[in-house]
Amino acid sequence: MGAPIAAFLTLLLSLLLLRRLVFKPVVPGIDGALLDGSAIAALNRDRLQQLEERSIPLALDQQLLPLPETSQQARELLIELKQLSHGSSDQRSLAMRTCHAWGDRRCLPLLRRGQRDSSAPVALLASIALEAFRGEPKGGYLATAVTDDAKVSLPRNVARMR
């Protein structure tokens, strides 16, 4: 009597596993058409377009601090930007817009702090300004990897192994 019950349970278990493996489970609350790759690409394009539309008015602001021409002016501007980054929300947004217009790598600590700001417009300005620093460096990776003796340096993970 135990053999038919064991065979029935084995058959039931194998049918459940077959259903689980063959038929894709349906996620409750999500339309099956949204799981298609073309629909996801369309959503990504729409999101990118929304981000571009949101950043257009920010680029039209004309109120900026004067950008430096010499290294002394650059140091003074950095000091002034650090002071503005501790001020009111308007002063912090002015600092982020100036960092974005200047585009110097010395502004990166200020921009990273601005990303965590409590004011949403300041955080948005800082993240837009940081977009210029993402990706391939100016001149390409080989230009940044060349050392003083004109040899291409090894990647950091390889250089640390030696």
C-alpha positions as CSV (number, residue, x, y, z in Angstrom):
1,M,0.0,0.0,0.0
2,G,2.9,2.4,0.6
3,A,4.3,2.0,-3.0
4,P,1.2,3.6,-4.7
5,I,1.2,6.5,-2.3
6,A,4.9,7.1,-2.9
7,A,4.4,6.9,-6.6
8,F,1.6,9.4,-6.4
9,L,3.6,11.8,-4.3
10,T,6.5,11.5,-6.7
11,L,4.3,12.2,-9.7
12,L,2.7,15.2,-8.0
13,L,6.1,16.6,-7.0
14,S,7.5,16.1,-10.5
15,L,4.5,17.9,-12.0
16,L,4.9,20.8,-9.7
17,L,8.6,21.1,-10.5
18,L,7.9,20.8,-14.2
19,R,5.3,23.6,-14.0
20,R,7.9,25.7,-12.1
21,L,10.7,25.1,-14.6
22,V,8.7,25.1,-17.9
23,F,6.2,27.9,-17.3
24,K,7.6,31.2,-16.3
25,P,6.0,32.5,-13.1
26,V,3.8,35.6,-13.6
27,V,4.7,38.5,-11.4
28,P,1.5,39.7,-9.8
29,G,0.7,43.3,-10.6
30,I,2.9,43.6,-13.7
31,D,1.6,43.3,-17.2
32,G,3.4,40.6,-19.2
33,A,3.9,43.0,-22.1
34,L,6.1,45.2,-19.8
35,L,8.6,42.4,-19.4
36,D,9.4,42.6,-23.1
37,G,12.8,44.2,-23.9
38,S,11.4,46.8,-26.3
39,A,8.9,48.1,-23.7
40,I,11.8,48.5,-21.2
41,A,13.9,50.3,-23.8
42,A,10.9,52.6,-24.5
43,L,10.6,53.3,-20.7
44,N,14.4,54.1,-20.6
45,R,14.1,56.5,-23.5
46,D,11.2,58.3,-21.9
47,R,13.1,58.6,-18.6
48,L,16.1,60.0,-20.4
49,Q,14.0,62.5,-22.2
50,Q,12.4,63.6,-19.0
51,L,15.9,64.1,-17.4
52,E,17.0,66.2,-20.4
53,E,13.9,68.4,-20.3
54,R,14.4,68.9,-16.6
55,S,18.1,70.0,-17.0
56,I,17.4,72.6,-19.8
57,P,16.1,75.4,-17.5
58,L,19.0,74.9,-15.1
59,A,21.5,75.7,-17.9
60,L,19.9,79.0,-18.6
61,D,20.7,80.6,-15.3
62,Q,23.1,83.5,-15.8
63,Q,23.9,84.3,-12.1
64,L,27.4,83.0,-11.5
65,L,30.6,84.0,-9.8
66,P,33.3,85.2,-12.1
67,L,35.4,82.3,-13.3
68,P,39.2,82.3,-12.6
69,E,41.8,83.1,-15.2
70,T,44.9,82.6,-13.0
71,S,45.9,80.0,-10.3
72,Q,45.6,82.6,-7.6
73,Q,42.0,83.5,-8.7
74,A,41.3,79.7,-8.8
75,R,42.4,79.3,-5.1
76,E,40.3,82.4,-4.1
77,L,37.3,81.0,-6.0
78,L,37.6,77.6,-4.3
79,I,37.7,79.3,-0.9
80,E,34.6,81.4,-1.8
81,L,32.8,78.3,-3.1
82,K,33.5,76.4,0.2
83,Q,32.1,79.3,2.2
84,L,29.0,79.5,0.0
85,S,28.5,75.7,0.3
86,H,27.9,76.2,4.0
87,G,25.4,79.1,3.5
88,S,21.8,79.3,2.7
89,S,20.0,77.2,0.0
90,D,20.4,80.0,-2.5
91,Q,24.1,80.4,-1.8
92,R,24.6,76.6,-2.1
93,S,22.8,76.5,-5.4
94,L,25.0,79.4,-6.6
95,A,28.1,77.4,-5.6
96,M,26.8,74.3,-7.5
97,R,26.1,76.4,-10.6
98,T,29.5,78.0,-10.5
99,C,31.2,74.6,-10.0
100,H,29.2,73.3,-13.0
101,A,30.2,76.3,-15.2
102,W,33.9,76.1,-14.1
103,G,34.2,72.3,-14.6
104,D,37.4,72.0,-12.6
105,R,38.3,68.7,-10.8
106,R,39.0,70.6,-7.7
107,C,35.2,71.2,-7.3
108,L,34.5,67.4,-7.0
109,P,34.4,67.4,-3.1
110,L,32.0,70.3,-3.1
111,L,29.8,68.6,-5.7
112,R,29.8,65.3,-3.9
113,R,28.8,67.1,-0.7
114,G,26.1,68.9,-2.7
115,Q,24.6,65.6,-3.8
116,R,23.8,64.8,-0.2
117,D,22.3,68.3,0.4
118,S,18.9,68.6,2.2
119,S,17.6,70.9,-0.5
120,A,16.4,69.0,-3.6
121,P,17.4,71.7,-6.2
122,V,20.9,71.9,-4.8
123,A,21.3,68.1,-5.0
124,L,19.9,68.1,-8.5
125,L,22.4,70.8,-9.6
126,A,25.3,68.9,-8.0
127,S,24.4,65.7,-9.7
128,I,24.0,67.4,-13.1
129,A,27.5,69.0,-12.6
130,L,29.0,65.7,-11.7
131,E,27.8,64.2,-15.0
132,A,30.7,66.0,-16.8
133,F,33.2,64.0,-14.7
134,R,31.7,60.5,-15.5
135,G,33.0,58.3,-18.2
136,E,36.2,58.5,-20.2
137,P,38.7,61.2,-19.1
138,K,39.6,64.0,-21.3
139,G,42.2,62.8,-23.9
140,G,41.3,59.2,-23.4
141,Y,42.5,56.5,-21.0
142,L,45.9,56.2,-22.7
143,A,46.6,59.9,-22.3
144,T,46.0,59.6,-18.5
145,A,48.0,56.4,-18.2
146,V,51.2,57.8,-19.8
147,T,53.9,58.4,-17.2
148,D,56.7,61.0,-17.3
149,D,59.0,58.7,-19.3
150,A,56.3,58.3,-22.0
151,K,55.6,54.6,-21.1
152,V,52.1,53.5,-20.6
153,S,51.6,52.6,-17.0
154,L,50.0,49.3,-15.9
155,P,46.4,49.3,-14.6
156,R,46.2,49.8,-10.8
157,N,45.2,46.2,-10.1
158,V,48.2,44.9,-12.1
159,A,50.6,47.5,-10.7
160,R,49.7,46.5,-7.1
161,M,50.4,42.8,-7.8
162,R,54.1,43.5,-8.6
